[in-house]
Amino acid sequence: MQHKRLGRSAIVVSDICMGTMTFGSQTDEAEAFRVLDACFDAGIDFYDTAEGYPVPPDAKWVGRTEDIVGRWLKTKPRDAIILATKVSGPSHVWFRSPKRSGMTALDRRNIRTAIEESLTRLQTDYIDLYQTHWPDHDTPYEETMEVLDELVREGKIRISGCSNETSWGLMKSLAASERLGVARYQTIQNNFSMNNRRFEDELAQVCRKEGVSLIPYSPIAGGVLSGKYQGGARPEGARFSRYLGMEGRQAAMGQRFVNERSLASTERFMAIAAEAGLDPVTMAVAWSKQHDFVASTIVGVSSFDQLAPILAAADLELGPDTMKAIHKVTKEIPYPMG
């Protein structure tokens, strides 16, 4: 397992990170522990969760994921784990956070309330990476960055990062931190996969020039790149099988990930993987890791049997012919997720 630095911080992590957003909804605690133990044994030391998990967001189980992760964390040496979690920001278009009745501005009160609750659920006295979960472009970045700096100084968090942020928002936050002389964002957690390469348009250059690391989520495009939705398939229990049968925001998200263009590109990526002798999941994870602005790729599973092809991407570097073939698909089917 290779390791890389998060931004300009002192923290170095495995280049695969296990995400936990299904733990407590699709995945029960026993299965979650089985997955987490296997990841730890494989050399993964970086784990990502959020106060708003599991998904889909629902008041009946919000916070359950951190509870599960906290109980598992007690079975391991705390300093052997790099733990990341998130404070809910404004919900924007995809969902409404159940936390604090959906009133989740990134102001001092909300951030301080969230960190204390997360520390309690996770049964730890510090978070290694504390992230803002969706940006808040209406609350002054000065207030957000000041309170995050206070948490660093108090020892409750080591570094901070953002998630689902724009180029404008990332630069505004970095400028605010520099102007105030406070801790800056070291990471950004955004969607990035072979089916969604929008991060490369502008944000990748911001990361390179400003020393911020991408820790991408959904490298398998929500499971689409595994091929399980090909030919109109709707696997039982799969996230987008459920979302496509719902209405409103969940249905819109399902259609963004599973559509004619995304399935067409996936078909071609699967052929490239077969030519390279790889499982398409393995290729997708390896491709995500193989970018200079990426520190660690966040993966996720709903069951233990999905883990093997992900772990097979550890230490794997795709050859130039494979990378060239993948890029050719991107040029011919640009932005399949819109």
C-alpha positions as CSV (number, residue, x, y, z in Angstrom):
1,M,0.0,0.0,0.0
2,Q,1.5,3.3,-1.1
3,H,1.2,6.4,1.1
4,K,0.9,10.1,0.2
5,R,0.8,13.4,2.1
6,L,-2.5,15.3,2.6
7,G,-1.9,18.8,1.2
8,R,1.0,20.5,2.9
9,S,0.2,18.9,6.3
10,A,2.2,16.4,8.4
11,I,-0.4,13.7,7.8
12,V,0.5,10.8,5.4
13,V,-2.1,8.3,4.5
14,S,-2.6,5.1,2.4
15,D,-3.6,5.9,-1.1
16,I,-6.8,4.0,-0.7
17,C,-9.3,5.3,1.9
18,M,-12.3,3.2,3.1
19,G,-15.5,5.2,3.0
20,T,-18.4,4.2,5.3
21,M,-21.6,5.9,4.1
22,T,-23.5,2.6,3.7
23,F,-22.8,1.5,7.3
24,G,-26.0,1.5,9.2
25,S,-28.4,1.4,6.3
26,Q,-27.3,-1.0,3.5
27,T,-24.6,-2.6,5.7
28,D,-25.2,-3.8,9.3
29,E,-22.6,-3.5,12.0
30,A,-21.2,-7.1,11.8
31,E,-20.6,-6.8,8.1
32,A,-19.1,-3.3,8.5
33,F,-16.6,-4.6,11.1
34,R,-15.7,-7.4,8.7
35,V,-15.0,-4.9,5.9
36,L,-13.1,-2.5,8.2
37,D,-11.0,-5.3,9.6
38,A,-10.1,-6.6,6.2
39,C,-9.1,-3.1,5.1
40,F,-6.9,-2.6,8.2
41,D,-5.2,-5.9,7.6
42,A,-4.6,-5.0,4.0
43,G,-2.7,-1.8,5.1
44,I,-5.4,0.8,4.7
45,D,-5.0,3.3,7.5
46,F,-7.4,6.1,6.3
47,Y,-11.1,5.9,7.0
48,D,-13.8,8.5,6.0
49,T,-17.2,9.1,7.6
50,A,-19.6,12.0,8.2
51,E,-22.1,13.1,10.8
52,G,-24.9,12.9,8.2
53,Y,-24.3,9.2,7.3
54,P,-25.6,6.7,6.4
55,V,-27.2,7.3,3.1
56,P,-29.8,8.0,2.0
57,P,-30.1,10.8,4.6
58,D,-32.9,10.0,7.0
59,A,-33.6,11.2,10.5
60,K,-34.3,7.6,11.7
61,W,-30.7,6.6,11.3
62,V,-28.5,9.8,11.0
63,G,-25.4,9.4,13.0
64,R,-25.5,5.6,13.0
65,T,-22.4,5.4,10.8
66,E,-20.2,7.3,13.2
67,D,-21.5,5.1,16.0
68,I,-20.4,2.0,14.1
69,V,-17.0,3.4,13.2
70,G,-16.5,4.6,16.8
71,R,-17.1,1.1,18.2
72,W,-14.8,-0.4,15.6
73,L,-12.1,2.3,16.3
74,K,-12.0,1.0,19.9
75,T,-10.7,-2.3,18.6
76,K,-7.6,-0.7,17.1
77,P,-4.7,1.5,18.3
78,R,-6.0,5.0,17.8
79,D,-2.8,6.3,16.5
80,A,-2.7,3.6,13.8
81,I,-5.9,5.2,12.2
82,I,-6.2,8.4,10.2
83,L,-9.9,9.3,10.8
84,A,-11.8,11.7,8.7
85,T,-15.4,12.9,9.3
86,K,-17.5,15.9,8.2
87,V,-19.8,18.6,9.4
88,S,-23.0,19.0,7.4
89,G,-23.1,22.1,5.3
90,P,-26.1,23.5,3.4
91,S,-27.9,20.7,1.5
92,H,-28.1,22.5,-1.9
93,V,-29.8,20.4,-4.6
94,W,-29.2,16.7,-3.8
95,F,-30.4,16.2,-0.2
96,R,-31.4,17.9,3.0
97,S,-29.3,17.0,6.0
98,P,-31.3,15.6,8.9
99,K,-28.8,17.1,11.3
100,R,-30.1,20.2,13.3
101,S,-33.4,20.0,11.4
102,G,-31.6,20.8,8.2
103,M,-30.3,24.2,9.5
104,T,-26.7,23.4,8.7
105,A,-24.9,26.6,7.9
106,L,-21.1,26.5,8.3
107,D,-21.1,29.0,11.1
108,R,-19.4,28.8,14.5
109,R,-22.4,27.4,16.4
110,N,-23.1,24.6,13.9
111,I,-19.5,23.6,13.5
112,R,-18.9,23.5,17.3
113,T,-22.1,21.5,17.9
114,A,-21.2,19.1,15.2
115,I,-17.6,18.4,16.3
116,E,-18.7,17.6,19.9
117,E,-21.4,15.2,18.7
118,S,-19.0,13.5,16.3
119,L,-16.3,13.1,18.9
120,T,-18.8,11.5,21.2
121,R,-20.1,9.0,18.6
122,L,-16.6,8.2,17.4
123,Q,-15.4,7.7,21.0
124,T,-12.2,9.7,20.4
125,D,-10.8,13.0,21.6
126,Y,-9.6,14.2,18.2
127,I,-10.3,13.9,14.5
128,D,-7.4,13.8,12.0
129,L,-9.2,15.4,9.1
130,Y,-12.4,17.4,9.7
131,Q,-14.2,18.4,6.5
132,T,-17.1,20.7,5.6
133,H,-19.7,18.5,3.9
134,W,-21.0,20.7,1.0
135,P,-19.9,24.3,0.9
136,D,-21.7,27.3,2.4
137,H,-21.2,30.2,-0.1
138,D,-23.4,32.5,1.9
139,T,-21.7,32.3,5.3
140,P,-18.4,34.3,5.2
141,Y,-15.4,32.0,4.7
142,E,-13.7,34.0,7.4
143,E,-16.0,32.7,10.1
144,T,-15.8,29.1,8.9
145,M,-12.0,29.1,8.7
146,E,-11.6,30.9,12.0
147,V,-13.6,28.3,13.9
148,L,-11.8,25.4,12.2
149,D,-8.5,27.0,13.2
150,E,-9.8,27.3,16.8
151,L,-10.5,23.5,16.7
152,V,-6.9,22.9,15.5
153,R,-5.5,25.0,18.3
154,E,-7.7,23.2,20.9
155,G,-6.4,19.8,19.6
156,K,-9.9,18.6,18.6
157,I,-8.9,18.3,14.9
158,R,-5.5,18.0,13.2
159,I,-6.3,19.5,9.8
160,S,-9.4,20.6,7.9
161,G,-10.7,20.0,4.4
162,C,-13.7,20.8,2.2
163,S,-16.0,18.6,0.2
164,N,-18.1,19.2,-3.0
165,E,-16.5,22.6,-3.3
166,T,-16.0,24.8,-6.4
167,S,-12.9,26.4,-7.7
168,W,-14.2,29.8,-6.5
169,G,-15.0,28.5,-3.1
170,L,-11.7,26.7,-2.6
171,M,-9.8,29.9,-3.6
172,K,-12.0,32.1,-1.4
173,S,-11.3,29.8,1.6
174,L,-7.6,29.7,1.0
175,A,-7.5,33.5,0.6
176,A,-9.4,34.0,3.8
177,S,-7.0,31.7,5.7
178,E,-4.0,33.5,4.4
179,R,-5.4,36.9,5.2
180,L,-6.4,35.9,8.7
181,G,-3.3,33.8,9.4
182,V,-5.3,30.7,10.3
183,A,-5.2,27.1,9.3
184,R,-6.2,26.4,5.7
185,Y,-8.0,23.6,3.9
186,Q,-5.5,20.8,3.1
187,T,-7.9,18.6,1.2
188,I,-10.9,18.6,-1.0
189,Q,-13.3,15.7,-1.4
190,N,-15.1,15.8,-4.7
191,N,-16.7,13.3,-7.1
192,F,-14.1,12.0,-9.6
193,S,-14.1,9.0,-11.8
194,M,-13.7,7.9,-15.4
195,N,-17.3,8.8,-15.9
196,N,-17.0,12.2,-14.2
197,R,-13.7,14.0,-15.0
198,R,-15.0,17.5,-14.4
199,F,-12.5,18.0,-11.6
200,E,-9.7,18.2,-14.2
201,D,-11.3,21.2,-15.9
202,E,-10.2,23.8,-13.2
203,L,-10.0,22.3,-9.7
204,A,-7.0,20.1,-10.5
205,Q,-5.0,23.1,-11.4
206,V,-6.0,24.9,-8.1
207,C,-4.9,21.8,-6.2
208,R,-1.5,21.7,-8.0
209,K,-0.7,25.4,-7.5
210,E,-2.1,25.7,-4.0
211,G,-0.9,22.5,-2.5
212,V,-4.3,21.0,-1.8
213,S,-4.9,17.3,-2.2
214,L,-8.0,15.7,-3.8
215,I,-9.4,12.7,-1.9
216,P,-11.9,11.7,-4.6
217,Y,-15.1,9.8,-3.7
218,S,-17.1,7.5,-6.0
219,P,-14.2,6.3,-8.2
220,I,-16.4,3.5,-9.4
221,A,-19.2,6.1,-10.2
222,G,-21.5,4.8,-7.5
223,G,-21.0,1.2,-8.7
224,V,-21.8,2.0,-12.3
225,L,-18.3,1.3,-13.5
226,S,-18.5,-2.3,-12.2
227,G,-21.0,-2.9,-15.0
228,K,-23.8,-4.0,-12.7
229,Y,-26.3,-1.6,-14.3
230,Q,-25.5,-2.5,-17.9
231,G,-28.3,-3.6,-20.2
232,G,-31.0,-2.0,-18.0
233,A,-30.1,-4.2,-15.0
234,R,-31.3,-3.0,-11.6
235,P,-29.6,-5.1,-8.9
236,E,-31.6,-5.7,-5.8
237,G,-30.4,-3.6,-2.9
238,A,-28.1,-1.4,-5.1
239,R,-28.3,2.3,-4.4
240,F,-29.3,3.5,-7.8
241,S,-31.8,0.7,-8.2
242,R,-33.5,2.3,-5.2
243,Y,-33.0,5.9,-6.2
244,L,-34.4,5.4,-9.8
245,G,-37.6,4.1,-8.2
246,M,-37.9,7.2,-6.0
247,E,-38.9,10.7,-6.8
248,G,-37.3,14.1,-6.6
249,R,-33.6,14.5,-5.7
250,Q,-32.8,10.9,-5.3
251,A,-34.3,10.1,-8.7
252,A,-32.3,13.0,-10.3
253,M,-29.1,11.7,-8.7
254,G,-29.9,8.2,-10.0
255,Q,-30.4,9.5,-13.5
256,R,-27.2,11.5,-13.4
257,F,-25.2,8.3,-12.6
258,V,-27.2,5.8,-14.7
259,N,-28.1,7.1,-18.1
260,E,-27.5,6.2,-21.8
261,R,-24.2,8.0,-22.0
262,S,-22.8,6.8,-18.7
263,L,-23.7,3.2,-19.7
264,A,-22.1,3.6,-23.1
265,S,-18.8,4.8,-21.7
266,T,-18.9,2.1,-19.0
267,E,-19.3,-0.6,-21.7
268,R,-16.1,0.7,-23.4
269,F,-14.2,1.0,-20.1
270,M,-15.2,-2.6,-19.4
271,A,-13.7,-3.7,-22.7
272,I,-10.5,-1.9,-21.9
273,A,-10.3,-3.6,-18.5
274,A,-10.8,-7.0,-20.1
275,E,-8.1,-6.3,-22.7
276,A,-5.7,-5.4,-19.7
277,G,-6.8,-8.5,-17.8
278,L,-8.3,-6.5,-15.0
279,D,-11.6,-6.4,-13.2
280,P,-13.3,-3.1,-14.2
281,V,-13.5,-2.1,-10.5
282,T,-9.8,-2.6,-10.1
283,M,-9.1,-0.5,-13.1
284,A,-11.4,2.3,-12.0
285,V,-9.8,2.5,-8.6
286,A,-6.2,2.3,-10.0
287,W,-7.1,5.0,-12.6
288,S,-8.3,7.4,-9.8
289,K,-5.1,7.0,-7.8
290,Q,-2.9,7.7,-10.8
291,H,-3.2,11.5,-10.8
292,D,-0.6,13.9,-9.3
293,F,-3.3,15.9,-7.5
294,V,-4.8,12.9,-5.8
295,A,-3.6,11.8,-2.3
296,S,-6.0,9.0,-1.5
297,T,-9.0,7.5,-3.3
298,I,-12.1,6.9,-1.2
299,V,-13.8,3.6,-2.0
300,G,-16.9,2.1,-0.5
301,V,-18.8,-1.2,-0.4
302,S,-22.1,-2.4,1.0
303,S,-20.9,-6.0,1.5
304,F,-17.6,-7.8,2.1
305,D,-17.7,-9.7,-1.2
306,Q,-17.3,-6.4,-3.1
307,L,-13.9,-5.7,-1.4
308,A,-11.5,-7.9,-3.3
309,P,-11.3,-6.1,-6.6
310,I,-10.8,-2.8,-4.8
311,L,-7.9,-4.1,-2.7
312,A,-6.4,-5.5,-6.0
313,A,-5.8,-1.9,-7.0
314,A,-3.2,-1.4,-4.2
315,D,0.2,-0.8,-5.8
316,L,-1.2,-1.2,-9.3
317,E,-0.1,1.2,-11.9
318,L,-2.0,1.2,-15.2
319,G,0.2,1.1,-18.3
320,P,0.4,4.0,-20.9
321,D,-1.7,2.1,-23.5
322,T,-4.5,1.5,-21.0
323,M,-4.4,5.2,-19.9
324,K,-4.5,6.3,-23.5
325,A,-7.5,4.0,-24.3
326,I,-9.4,5.4,-21.3
327,H,-8.7,9.0,-22.3
328,K,-9.9,8.2,-25.9
329,V,-13.3,7.2,-24.4
330,T,-13.4,10.5,-22.5
331,K,-12.8,12.5,-25.7
332,E,-15.5,10.6,-27.6
333,I,-18.1,10.6,-24.8
334,P,-17.4,13.7,-22.8
335,Y,-19.2,14.4,-19.5
336,P,-21.4,11.3,-19.4
337,M,-22.7,12.4,-16.0
338,G,-23.6,15.9,-17.3
